[in-house]
Structures are given as C-alpha cells and as structure tokens.
C-alpha cells in the first residue's frame, strides 16, 4: 500500500519541474484561464467560493505521447460518480475516446485547483462549462497543429475519436503524436472557442457510461481513507468526552499500557465551545494495531467533567422547542397582513411537526493517517474539504500552507460528515506526539455516532387560514432548530440566512399573506451539515401541511398542491427574503414555479395518481425545490391490520436542467429515496444526561432490504438545454421523500404522522 500512495503522490505532483518533464516526454499540457470579473461585479457560484474557479488545463489536463489523456479531478469521489462525469465532459469536447481517459485525484490545494469543498451539490453545477472550455481549447490546439503540419487550412481538419482527420485527403494523426507541438501553440481565447452541439455529444447526456474507476472499486484495488498504509505507522483510537463541552477531570492509563501492542497514551487538549472543526479532546491510545488500541482504550479509567451540556435530554428539549414554536419569533419573511387574514379566515388549521437529530453514519467511518515532522505535515484521508484540514494544521503546527499535504482518497460515503476535519487533526496531533511516526486514527462506529456533527433537531409550527372555498389566505410557519452557526459562534440561537432559505422563506405558494418566524433555540451538541441540511425539516413540515390543508378543504392532495403554486411565475428571491439562493446568481437561478409544477405533474402521471387502490393502500405526494433543482415524489404504501408498513413503489420526478450523466443522476435519486425512507421510518439520535443513547446500527437503524421500497422509478425532466445553468443532484432528491411517505400513510389509514421517525406509530 505504501508503494501505491507514493506513486499516486508522484503522479499528482504537477509543479513546474513536472510540467517541463511532461513536455520533454511529449505530453500535451495547455493553458486557458477565466476572465477576471470587474471589481464592481457581484460574484456568484464557484467564483464566489474560497479558492474560486480554476480552469487552467496546465493543471487539469495532459495527453501523453501514447495518447493517454489524464484528467485531474479536484472534487471528492464518494459514490456520486464525479470522476466519471467530469471525464465524460472533457472527453466529449476534446473528441477523445473515453476509454483512453484516466482520472487522477488532486491533492488538497485550493490556491492551485480552486475550491475543493465537495458539498452543496456543486461539483458539476459549478464546473460543467469550465470542463467544456478545457476540452474545447485542447481540441482546437490539436486541430491547429495538424493543419500546420499538413499545410492545409484549419477549417479542413477536425478532431474525431482520438485523432485529427484531414477531411479532403483522409489523412489521420493521433493525439499523442501532436501533443508536444500542440502544447507550444497559443491557447485560443475564450470567446473563440467552438463548442460541440448537444446533438453531437457522444458521452454527455448518454446512458450506459461505465464508471472510470469501477474495476478498481469492485475488485478491491481502489484506496479509501481506511485503506491507507504508510510504512512504520502506528494505530490509534480516542476516548472523547461523552458530552459536548466536557473534559477530562482525571485519568489512569496503567491498565491500558499493559495491553500487548499498546505503545503510548496521549491526552488531547479539549477545545472550548464553540469548537468549530477542532477535536473534542480526550485520551488517545496508540498501538501497533487497531485491535490493541481499542482494547487499551476500554481499560482506561477516566473521570469526566461533563460541562454545561450534562443535562441535555431529547424528550425534555423537544418540549422546549415545541413551546418556543407557539410563541412569536424573529420575523424572517412577511408578505401582506397575516394577523388580519387569520382573524378573518372561514377556517383555521394548525399543526406541529418534529424531526430528531440524525447522524450521517457513512459506511466508512472517519479515519485519517498522518505523518508530522518538524517541517512537513502529510495527511491521507477520505475528506470532502481538504483545504479545511490544511488551514487548521498550518496554523496548529505553524507551518507554511504549502508544507501541509493532503492526499485525498476515495470516500466510503460522506453525507456532510467528512467536510469537518476533526479526525484528521487528531491523527496529526498524535503523529507529532510520536515524534513524526505515522499514525492512523480510526473512528469506530460508536465513535462516529456518539461524537459526530449531527443534523439538527427541529420543530415547525404551521398555521393557515382558509376561505369559504378552502383556499389558503394566510400562512404562518415558525421554524425552530439549533443552528449550524452554533459550532462557530458563541450563543448562536437563530438560524442563518442560508438555513432559512432552504425551503422556509423561499416557500413558493401563491398565498397573499405569509409570515415566517424563527424563534431562538440553543444547541447542546455539535450541529453539522447533513445531506440536504435544513431542507429536510422544512419540506417535511410544508409538504405535510399542504396535504392537511387539502384534506381540510376536501380536495385531492395533488390538485390542491398544484393550486397552491398558483399561476406559473418566476419568483424574485428578494421578494421572499432569500438573499442567499445557494450562492447562485438570482438572474440565472430564480425560482421557476412552472418547473416545480412540471415535476409534480410528471410524477403523478407516472405513478398512476388517482387509480383505485385496495383497502390499506395509499398514495402520497410531495414536492420541493432545493439546491436549485426541482423534485417531486409519489409513495405507495400498504399498512396491514397489525400496523406493518410496506412500500411497494416510489416514483420520483426530477428537474436539474440538462442531465450530464443520466445513470449517475438516477443512482443519486434512488439513494435519496432509500435514505429518505430510512430517516422517516427509523432514523433518530437521542440524548440522555448529555450523552447519545445510540451506539451502533442495532439501535441507530437503517433501512434494510426487507423494508426498502420494492420498486423505485426515476423520471428525469429536462425543461432546459445545455446552455442553461445546471442544478444540483446529490441532495435535492431527499427532502420530499418523508412527507410523501407520511401523506401516503394518511391516505391508507387516516392517521397523520407529524413526528419522525414513524417507527411503531402505526401499531
């Protein structure tokens, strides 16, 4: 394994000397940059993120003399297929044979590669056009070089299937033979690039494209964070404070040090609240193998000072949140006169919804291997945000940033957990404590569940005023949840604008009087990013409540949901108090209700909405826009006389704009459905005396094969073409699943589910 890692590091060392060696060997490396924005221009999307957007193919693309194309991917591969999708785009514009394209993983370095934080469903959304520019520029330079070599006009030559062809004479020459000389040619200006027409795409938008790394993954040759091996490394686990904000009062390591293989016991200093991405502190056991480290940890005698969150109890705190939801909070959106509309309503409807803490629980728990010497720090790990690791360790060890090297390996799942680098920091601290010996730090499953960054617990209180025809004239939404900002700012108790704009303030219904409020809520544990983030509780409350209003009005839920949308229109984010819009340009990504209507109508049609069902069966529908994409779900359920729930079929319709890799989009949506069902039916992290009560998959359950939907049908709706901006894919399929499921249960049983998980509420 150490040889593999050393070779990978060498392959990715694309500095100046490596670049020149590549030229000497006949590889093709070219350059093209993005035009800088004028100072007065507002930046959006990738250009607004740390590190910005880089599309310099001297960094990302090379062609060897044998014709092998190497593409450097600087986003994390965690099962979403980003390596394959990026290769598809570049290969198409380059006219390369995808089978001759290899993808290498970039190390952490935002100054060189641009933003590398793989979250927010942005990897393709932010880079599609940049990847096209890389491929198109390379293709044109190859064509220009061939034209000069043949002494013919460049208009008479074209790249085709990894060769350049002279149309008139039929002469052909391979990319590899042209690469060295083509690299010396001037790079075409951006506005002179000629892109392929979508009808000429060979890979983009096509089904059946195999994963570029599928063979390595399926045969076990792929290297994940947990597979990293460095010669001479030791192994470590940490006993962390069981309560957030706690610390070690005293400890005795005598018995742990007697375990064969245990090398050292090290105390890690605790980080005061708010702890951001820093380690929690605790006692580490370092050994010759992980088993010995775990055994030694079990024999530590530790007396904990539980600190300020020692009394955190889930059931008690739920009552606190529910009470807060019944009191006025900070007004974060206001349209019309809500109070007058509620007072004059023919009928008032109200409901309160609850979602507990959730854990990301990636199949590969957090792990990192570190080697820290006096003048250099190297980390090998599965990580979504390598720059966060570099920044932390540069400051921690007072090293120049370029002396902190992060080797980004494959992720066995992430879901937001691996964007926080506390585990990498722990590994580095322990390597330093071992005088530079490499140390591999591993979270057990228990560590992962009990010392993670959890999805926030939340309560939503909803009220609506209906007129005589059952149409809503007033809408009140109070959303109460500890904020992610609490890990960065002391006493942060109100949601951030980015959290509120995940479905709450940007609610699209055509209701004349709307108010959204945000009562305060204190955090008593670490809150972190989780797939789809605050869209989960907001979609659950809004789409469940819409179905409740339909029942109160005596209307079909699908027809009522469409009526709530009102006439097709494009919503100005400012009109709904959304200054964030996922960081995107509001002129390009404004909320188009016609597209939400489109996925609702499509999924209803495909699911056979309105068909006659046997007793105990029900259909439920829900829709939501998140990460600038539109999703709608219909769930079919069966609830038997004993309250057993089965899900024969789920349909999901999805509009993310043009689809680059349909197979990967469908896989993401299928995964979102499975995860959405799991969270809705069994997902829960609870607390007693400040401690997480769950420890492993026996009590933090996940949906298994026997409880998963029997069929999942995905329906891709492409309302716009390839010239329109893309939406996200990885996260927006998740939010509508739980409300559609609960709405289906109501249709089957007449029972409303307002509190998740469903678990035994149907018995």
N, C-alpha and C positions, 0 to 999 in steps of 0.2 A: 504493500500500500504506500509506503514512503516513496518508492520509486514513482508511482503514479502521480502523487502530489507534486513531487519535484519536477516531473515532466510537464504537468499542467502549468505550474508556475512559470517554467521556461517558455512554454507556448504563449503565455499571456503577457510576457514582458515585452511590450511593444514600444519601448523607448526609442530614442534617436538612433542608437547603435544597432538595435534590432531592425529598425526600419531600413537603414543603409545596407545591412546584411541581406535583407529581403530583396532589395533592388539588385544587389550583386548576384543573387541566386536566380534572378529572372522573375521574381514575383511582381505583381501589379498592385501598387498602392497609390491611391489618388486622393485628391483633396477637393472639398467643396464645403463652404460654410453657409450659415444662415445670415441673412442681412440683419444688422442690428436695428432694434426699434429706436425711433426717435425718442428723445428724453421725455417729451410730453405725452407719449403714448402709454396707455394703461396696459400692463402685461397680464395675460391670461394663460391658462393651460400650462403646458410644460415650461414655457418661458418664464412663468411667474414662480416656479418652484426652485428650491435651493439647487444650485448647480446648473439650472436652466436646461435648455435643449441643445444637444450637440449632434451634428450630422456630418462630421468630418470623416470621410471614408479612409483617410490615412490611419484612423484609429479602428474603424469598424469593419473594413473590407480589404481582403488581399486575394490575389489569384496567383497560384504557384505556376511554375513552368510546365508542370504536368496537367494544368487545367483545373486543379482543385481550388475551389472557392472557399475561403474561410471567412465566416461572419462572426463578429464578436457581439454577444448579447449581454447587455449590462442590466437586465432585469432578472429577478429571481425566477427560476423554474420550480414551481411547486405543484405541478399537475395540471396547470391550466394550458400547457402547450405553447407557451410564448416563444420558445426556441424555434419550434416548427413554423408557427405563424409568421415570425419575422423572416425566416428563411424563404418562405413562400413569396413574400412581397418582394424581397430583393432579387430572388431568382427570376421572378416574372419580369420585372423591369429590366434586369440585366440580360434576359434571354438565356439564362443559364439552365443547365439540367439540374433539377433539384436533387437528384441522386448523387451529384458531384459537389454538393454544398455541405460543408461541415460547420457546425456551430460550436464556438468556444465560449466559455463563461468568463466575463470580465471580472477582475478583482475589484474591490471597493476603491473608488477614486472619483468623486463627483467633479472635481476640477477638470479631470480628463474626459470623463464619459458623460457628464451631465447628470441630472437627477437619477438616483438609483433606488428610490424607495418604492418597492413593489406593493402598492396598496391603492385603494380608491378606484379600482377597475380602469387604470390609466395606461397600461403598457402598450396596447395597440392604439387606443384612442389618441394618445399623445404622439405616437411615433409613426403612424401609417404614412403620412406624407413625407416625413424625413427619410424613411426607408425607401420610398419610391424615388426620392431625389438621389440617394446613394446609387441605386441600381441604374437609373436612367443616365446619370453622369458617366458611370463606368461604361455602359453600353455605347454611348456616343463617342467616348475616347477610343474605345476599341475600333469602332467603325472608322473614325478619322485616321487612325494609324494604318488600318488595312487599305484605305483609299490612297494614302500617300505611297504605301509600298507597291501598290498595283498601278499607280499613276492614273487613277480614274477619279471622276467626281464622287464626292462622298454620298451624293444622292443615289448613286448606283450600287451602294453596298448596304447590307443590313445584317445585324446580328440575328442568328437563328440557331437555337438548340445548341448552345455552347460553341458555336463557330461564327465567323463572319463570312458572308457569302457575297461574291460579285454576281449580281443578277444576270448581267448580259453574257458573261463567259462561263458561269458556273464554277469559277474558282472558289476554293474554300480554305480557310485557315483557322486553326483552333485558338481559343482564348489564350492558352498558355504560351503559344508562340508569339503572340502580340503583346503580352503583359508588360515586359520590361520596357519596351519602347513606348507603349501607350502611357505608362506612368509618367513619362517625361513630358507629355503634351500638356498644353494649358487646359485647365479644367473649365468646362462650359459654365457660363454664368447661369444663375438660377432661372432667369427669365428666358433663356434659350433652350432649356431642357424640353425634350419632346417625350411625353409620357404615352404609354400604350393605352389604347382604347379598351374599355372594360370587355367588349366583345372579343378582344384578342387575348385576354388573360388565359394562361394555361394552368395556373395554380390558384390565384386569388379567387375566392368565391366558389371553388370546386369541392365536391365531396370526395371522400376516399383517399385523402392525402395522409400517408403514413407518418407517424412521429419520427423525427430525425434521430431521436435517441431511444427509440422503442426497443431495439435489440439489446442495447446495453442495460436498459431498465429491466426488461423481462428475463434476462439471463444473469442478472446479479452483478454485472460489471460496473454499473453506474455507482458513483460515490456520493452518498448522502453525508450530512454532517455527522451522523452517528457512526459512519464507516471510516472516518479519518484515522489514519495511523501515522505517527511520527516516531522515528527511531528513538528508543530510550524513554518513551513517555510514561508518566505515572497516571493514575486514575483517581478521580475524586468525586465525592458527594458532599452535600452541605446540609446540616441541621439548621433550618432557618426559623426565625420567630414564628410561632403558630398564629400570632395575632399581629395584624398590620400596625406598625409603630412600636412593637415590642422590642426587647433587647435582652441580652444575656446578663443575668444578675451574678451568677457564678457557674462554673462547670468543673468537672473532674474527668480527665481523659485517660486515667490509669488503665482501666479495663479495655478501652478501645485500643490502646497501644500494645496490648498483649496479644491481639489477634495476629496470627501469622500473615505477613504481607503488608500490614499497615506500616507506613513509613513516617508519617507526621500528622499532627493535629494542629490546625491553624485557626485562630479566631479572625473572622472577617468583621470589620467595623460596621456597625449598623448605620443606615442613612436616616436622618431625621425626616419626619413628614413635613412637606410633601417630597416624596422620594424620587419622582420622575422615573428615569430608567435605571437608577442605581440599584446595586444589590441591597437586599434587606438586611444583610449581616447574618451572623450566626457562627457555627462551629463547623469547619470543614475537616474531613478525614481523607487523607491522601494515602494511596496504597499501590501495590504492584498490579492490582486488578480491581475491577469494579465490585466484584463479589466481596472481597475483603474490605473494601471501603464501606460498603453498605453494612456489613456485619459490624465493623468498628463503630459506625455511626449509631447502630442500635444499642451499643453498650456505653455510649456517652451518658454521663449524669449531668443534666443541665437544669438549672433553676432559672425560669424565665420571669422577667418583669413584663407583664402583658401590655402595659402602657394605656393610652387613652381609649382604645377600642375594645377593651376587655369585656365590655357589656354588650357588644353587638349581637343582636338576636334577630333572626329573619322575621319571625312572626310578629314580634313587637314592633320592628321597624316598618313592616307592612302597614300596621295600624297608624303609624306616624305619617307615612306617605298618603294614606287614604284620607286622613284628617286634613292634611295640607291641601289635598286636591279639592276639598269642599270649601276652602277659603280663597278669596281673591289673591291673585299673584301678579307678578310683573306682567304688564300687557306688552306682548311682543308682536301682535298684529291686531289691527282694529279697522273694520270697514262698516260704515253705517252706524245705526243706533241699536246695539244688541239688547239693552235693557228694555227699551220700549217695544221692540219686536217680541221679546219673550213675554212681556206683560200682556201684549195683545194677541197672543197665539191662541188658536182654537184648541190646540192640544200641545202639551209639553211632554217630551220624552227625555229620560236621562239614564245613564249607565256608567259604571266604573269598571275599568279593565286593569289587570295586573299581570306583569311578567317578572319572574325572579331573575336573580343573577344567572349567567350562563358562562361556561368555560369553553374555550376554543377546542381543547383536547385534540390537538393534531396527533395523528397516529405515531409520528416520530416526535417524542417529547424534546424540549430544548436541550441542546448539547453543543459544546464548543471545545476545541483543542487549541491551546495557546503555548507559545514559546516567547518568553520575555527576557531579553538580556538588557544590559546597561544602555545599549544604543539602538535597540531594534525590538519591535513587537510584531509577532505574526499570529494570526488567528485563522483557524479553519473551522467553518461552521455553516449551518443552514440558517440563513438570515434574510429577512425581507428588506432591511435597511442598513447596508454595510457602513454607510457614512456616519450613522449614529455611533457605531462601535468605534470608528476611527477617531471621531471627535472626542469621545469620552476617554479613550486610552491615551490619546495625545496629551490631554490635559492631566490625566491621572499620573502619568509617568514622566511628564514634562519632556516629551519627545516631539520633534518636528512631525507634522502630519504625514510627510512622505516616508517616515520611518515606521509607520503603523500600516501593516499589510493585512488586508482581509481577503482570504481566499473563499469565495462564495461557492458553496457546494449545493447539490440538489436538496430540496426540502421535501420531507415526507409529510406534507401538509403545513399550513401556516395559519390561515384564517385571522391574521392580525397579531397572534401571539409573538411571532418571530420578527416583528418590527421593533420590539423592545429588546435591547441588547444586554440586559442584566446578567444573563447566563454567560455571555462572552466576557464581561467584565470580571465575573467570578473566576473564570478559568485563567485569565491574565493575572489576577491578584495572586492566585495560587502558584502559577509558574514563577512569578517573581519571588514568592516565599520559598520556592525550591531552587533558588539561585540559577534560574534560567532553564531548568529541566522542563521539557514539555509536559503539560498536564491536560488531561481530557476530563472535563467536567460534565457530568450527566445528571439530568433531572429524571427521577423515577416518575411513574405515572402519579403516584401520591404527591410528589413534589409539584408536578405540573398542575394538579387540581387544587392543591391547598396553598400554593404560593404563586399564583398566576396573576394576570391582569384580566379581571372579569368584565363581561358585558354587564352594563348597569341594570340594577333592579329598577322597575318603573311602575307608576300608576298613572292612568289617564282618566280624568272625569269628563264626560261628554254630556251636553245638554242641547236640545233642539226645540224650536217652536214651529209647529206645523199649522198651515192654514186649513180652511174647511175642506180643501181638496187633497190634503195630505202632503202638500208641498212645503219644504222647509223654508222658513223666512228668517230664522235665527239659528246660529251655530256657535256654541261655546266649547272650547277644548282647553282643558287645563292639563298640562303635561308636567309631571313631577318625577325627577330622577337625578341621582347623583351624577355629576358631570365628569367627563374625561379630564377637564381642566383641573380637577382636584389633585391630580398627581403632579401638577406643575405649580399651582398657586395655592397658598395657604387660605383656608376658609372659603374656597370657591364653592358656592352652593346653587348657582343659577346656570342653566345650560348655556353653552356657547352658541353663537350665531350659526355655526356650521351644524350643530346638533339640531337646532330648531328648524333649519332649512332641509332637514331630512324627513320631510313629509308633514310636519306640523304647520308651519307658517305658509308653506307652498301648497297647501290643500287646494285643489283645483275646482271645487264645486261652485256652481253659479248660484250662490246664496247671497242675498243682498246685505245681510247683517252678520258679520263674523267677528269673533274675538278669540284670540289665542292667548292664554296666560301661562306663566311659568313660575309657580311657587317655588321657594327655595327647598333644597334637600342636601343634607350633609352626607359626605362619603365616609364610610368606615372601613373600606378596603381599597385595594388598588383597582381603579377602573381603567379599562383599556379598549383599544379597537377590537372589534369583533365583526366578522363578515356582515356587511350591510349596516352595522352600527345602529344609530337611532331610528333608522327606517323600520326596524323590526317592531318596536312598541308602537310607533306612530301608525304604521299600516295596520297593525292588529286592531288598534282602537278605532281608527277611522273607517276601515272597511267592515268591521263587525257592526259598528254603529249604523252605517249606511243600510246594512241588511235589517237591523232592528227598526229603522225608520220605515223601510219598505213594508215590514210586517205590520207596523202601526197604521200605515196608510192603506193596507190591503192590496199592495201591488206586488208584482213579480220582482224579485230582487235584481235580476239583470236589467229589466226595463227601468226600474227605479234608479239603478246606478247610472245608466245612460242619461236619464232625465236630470240627475244631479249635475252632470257635466255641462248641461245647457248647450247653447249653440257652439259650434266649432270656433275656436279663437286661439290666438297666441297671447299668452299671459306675460306681461312685463314683470320680471321678478321684483322690481321696486314696488309694484302695486300690492304685492303680498308680503312685503317686508322681508324679502330674501336678498341680502347683499352678497351672498356667498356663491350660490349656484355651482357648487363643486369646483370653484375656482375657474369656471369657464366664462367665455365672452357671452354676455346676455343677448347680444345681437345674433349670435350663431346658435345659441342653445336655449332660447326662450321656450317656455312650457307650451307645447302644441297639444291642445286637448283632442284634436282630431286623431292624433296618433294613439292616445290612450283609448279613445273610442274604438279605433281600429283593432287593437288587440283584444278588447272586450268582445266585440262582435265576432272576431275570428275564433276565439277560444270557445265562445258559446255555440257557434256553428259546429265546430269540430267535435265538441263534447256531446252534441245532441241535446242541447238545453231545451227543456220543456217536454222531453219524452216521458212517457208513462213509466213509473218505477214500481216495483213491488213494495209491500209494507216493510218498514225498517230500512229502506234505502233512501238516500237523499243526495241532491246536488247542491253544492255551494260555490259561489263565485266571489272573486276579489281581484282588484287591480291596483297597481301602484307605479309611480314613476320615481326612479332613483338612479343616481349615477348617470343622469341624462339619457336613460333608456326607459322603455315602457314595457310592463309585463302584466299579464292577466292570467289567472289560474281558475280552472274549474276542477273541483274534487268530487268524486263519487264515493260515498261511504255506505257501509252496512253496519247497523247496530242490532245485535241479536237480543233475545229476551233477557239474557244474563248481563247485558251491557258490554259485550265484547265488540270491539271496533275493528273492522277490516276496511281496507281501501282498495276496491277493485281497479280504479283507474284515476289518473290525474292527467289533465291536459294543461299545457302552458303555452301561451302565445307570447311572442317576444319581438320587440322592435328596437334594435340598437342601431338603426341605419343600415348601411351596406354591411354585408357579412363577409369577413375575410376568410375565415376557416370554419365552414359550417359544422364539421364534425366536432371541433372543439367547443363551439358555442352550444351545440346540443348536449355535449357531455357536461358542460358547466351548468346548464339548466336542469339536467337530470340530477346532478349532485345537489343543486339548490333545493329541488323538491324533496329528496331524501333527507337532507339536513333540516329543511323546514318542518317536515313531518316529525322528525326526531325531537326537535326543540319543542314543538307544540304538544307532543304526547308524553314525553318522559324527561325532558331537559330541565334540570334545576340544581343550582348550587345554593345551599342554605347555611346559616351560621347559628352556632350556639356558643355563648361565652367568648365571642370574638373569633371562634375557630370554624373553618369549613368542616361540615359534618360528612361530606362525601370524601372517598379516598381512592376509588378506582372504578372500573366500568361496571362492577356489580351494583354500585349504588349511584354512580353518575351514568345512567343508562343511555345507550344509543340505540337507534332503530336497527333491528336485526332483519334478516331476510324474511322471517315469517311475519313480521309486522309492517314491512315496507309495502308501498303500493305495488299491486300486481302488474300494472301497466303504467308507463309514463309516455305520453305522446307530446312531442315538441313541435311547435308550429312557428316558423320564422317568418316574420312580416317585414318586408323591406320597402318602407314607404319613401325612401330617398335613395339616391345613387351614390357612386363612389366619390363624387366631388363634394358632397355634403359632409359635415363633420360627423365623426363616429361617436356612438355612445359606449358606455361600459358594458361588460359582460359578466365578470366574475361574481358580482354581488347582487345585481338587481332582480335576479330570479327568486331570491329568498323571501322578501317581505310579504308578498301576497299569499304565501302558502298557508300559514297558520289561520288567518281569517277565513280563507276559502274552506279550509277543513272544518272550522267551527261553525261556519254558516251551513255547511252540508249536514253536520250533526243536528242542527236545529231543524233542517228540512226533514230529516229522518225520524227525529224523536220529539220535537217541540221543546227541547231543552237548550237553553242558552249557556254557552261556555264563555265566561268573562275572565277567568283566571287560568293561567297556564302554570304547569303542564296539565293536560287533561287527565292523564293517569286513570284513576278509578272513579272519576266524577259521573260516569255513565252507569255504574253498577246499581 
